[in-house]
């Protein structure tokens, strides 16, 4: 019973911090370099496939920035934020208020800006209500209003022990311009931050998102190429993978140990992707604890874990595809480079050697576009495609074996 009371340390949830963050020292060093900027020349993009730990790493950056004297505000970008420029402005004001609401301003200054409080207060701060008032009272476009508010806040922060402000957004690939509606929130965001930074105001933008994020930024504003430092998260190397597996169970009271054979299997099955390491280790931990209770030698239940992984992680995405799209994905999974990058021509050529109806170039292009909308593939800036889900190729191969 004692063993069953020991809490499983592994956490495969979306954005949940792992018990030990392995293999991200270089990315953390890059962030430290950006924090040392006195004039913001580079902002940060954290990008990579789902399951590589972008959100987790972003969360670890927050205490680092605060310790270095920066103010930090972060949230997820919802699709509603990119409906129009006004929505994005409200998003920014809301996030800025988290920082500015600790700044006290005098009654005299309140009167100077024309703000009328609903009740007499002893202490007034730059809360959302005042920021919104300043925004609405400022003439010009939405971008002009935001620039004024940002400058106003920094004017009150610059005489404090504050090195600058960091506004961080996760899931930033959701932000996009809406040209059909003549709304350009993404372009406006880039314009506002570039303008503020050119004035020497240390306001840094940190964006986290899928690999489609950076091409989307460049498409909106070409100067985005020079505005960001891109940090691409990939799978962990073998050494870091082993650390992520072994360190959480080195607790002296932990009733479970992974054999060398089990560790090798987990490294191989996960292919170094942090989410899969957490998922497989969690299932293995639970299985080993029960085996230990029955005084049996722990054996990694590979087939059972893969079956659960397929059901919990891959199936929902797979079900978005039509039968014909699945045929195309099957062709892609048979490419040697399916887990890297592939071209339309490679897919066309491979389809001719597989049973079933082959695909033409135009047909492949159309279907890849639809699959990108479903979040199964993405197109990079060089015209090549990749799976948007790690290890999707191996999942498809397993599906074919059981069909």
Secondary structure, DSSP 8 states (H G I E B T S, - for coil): -HHHHS------STT---SS--S-HHHHHHHHHHHT-SS---EEEEE--BTS-HHHHHHHHHHHHHHTTEEEEEEE--GGGGS-HHHHHHHHHHHHHHHHTT-EE-HHHHHHTT---SS--S-EE--HHHHHHHHHHS-S-HHHHHHHHHHHHHHHHTTTT--EEEEEEESGGG---BGGGTB-HHHHHHHHHHHHHHTT--EEEEEEE-THHHHHHHHH-GGGGGTEEEEE-----HHHHHHHHHGGG--TT------HHHHHHHHHHHTT-HHHHHHHHHHHHHHHHHHHHTT------HHHHHHHHIIIIIHHHHTTS-HHHHHHHHHHHTSTTTTS-B-HHHHHHHHHHSSS----HHHHHHHHHHHHHTTSEEE-TTS-EEESBTTHHHHHHHHHHH-
